[in-house]
Amino acid sequence: MNPEVIRNLQDAGCDEETISQFLACCQSGSDRQSMKLLKQHRRCLLEQIHDDEHRIDCLDYLVDQLEKAKNKMK
């Protein structure tokens, strides 16, 4: 397998198990399964982004509430 592909998978945050599964799929000619693995990892990354966005929204709300309370006291 091309080392650039492995490096790309690592850069994309794939763990060793996912990389091994992907390589095994490629070696066996199972393009469908290898694409499924990549799409599954992409969904996980996107879910993490959404979770982080929610956390940021919570912090933004808290900061906003604290600033409003501070301004009320002035």
C-alpha positions as CSV (number, residue, x, y, z in Angstrom):
1,M,0.0,0.0,0.0
2,N,1.2,3.5,-0.8
3,P,2.7,5.1,2.3
4,E,1.0,8.4,1.4
5,V,-2.4,6.7,1.8
6,I,-1.4,5.4,5.3
7,R,-0.2,8.9,6.2
8,N,-3.4,10.4,4.9
9,L,-5.4,8.1,7.1
10,Q,-3.3,8.9,10.1
11,D,-3.7,12.6,9.4
12,A,-7.4,12.1,9.2
13,G,-7.4,10.7,12.7
14,C,-7.9,7.1,11.9
15,D,-6.7,4.7,14.6
16,E,-4.5,1.7,13.9
17,E,-7.5,-0.7,13.8
18,T,-9.3,1.4,11.2
19,I,-6.1,1.7,9.1
20,S,-5.5,-2.1,9.3
21,Q,-9.1,-2.8,8.3
22,F,-8.9,-0.3,5.4
23,L,-5.6,-1.9,4.2
24,A,-7.1,-5.4,4.5
25,C,-10.1,-4.3,2.5
26,C,-7.9,-2.8,-0.2
27,Q,-5.8,-5.9,-0.4
28,S,-8.8,-8.1,-0.8
29,G,-10.3,-5.9,-3.4
30,S,-13.3,-4.9,-1.3
31,D,-13.7,-1.3,-2.5
32,R,-17.2,-1.2,-1.1
33,Q,-16.0,-2.1,2.4
34,S,-13.1,0.3,2.3
35,M,-15.3,3.2,1.3
36,K,-17.7,2.2,4.1
37,L,-14.9,2.5,6.6
38,L,-13.9,5.9,5.3
39,K,-17.5,7.2,5.4
40,Q,-18.0,5.8,8.9
41,H,-14.9,7.6,10.1
42,R,-16.1,10.8,8.4
43,R,-19.4,10.5,10.2
44,C,-17.6,10.1,13.6
45,L,-15.5,13.2,12.9
46,L,-18.5,15.2,11.9
47,E,-20.3,14.1,15.1
48,Q,-17.4,15.3,17.2
49,I,-17.6,18.6,15.4
50,H,-21.3,18.9,16.3
51,D,-20.6,17.9,19.9
52,D,-17.9,20.6,20.1
53,E,-20.2,23.2,18.5
54,H,-22.8,22.5,21.2
55,R,-20.1,22.9,23.9
56,I,-19.1,26.2,22.4
57,D,-22.7,27.3,22.3
58,C,-23.0,26.5,26.0
59,L,-20.0,28.5,26.8
60,D,-21.1,31.4,24.6
61,Y,-24.5,31.4,26.4
62,L,-22.8,31.4,29.8
63,V,-20.4,34.3,28.9
64,D,-23.4,36.2,27.5
65,Q,-25.4,35.7,30.7
66,L,-22.4,36.7,32.9
67,E,-21.8,39.8,30.9
68,K,-25.5,40.8,31.1
69,A,-25.4,40.3,34.9
70,K,-22.3,42.3,35.2
71,N,-23.8,45.2,33.1
72,K,-27.0,45.1,35.2
73,M,-24.9,45.7,38.4
74,K,-23.3,48.9,36.9
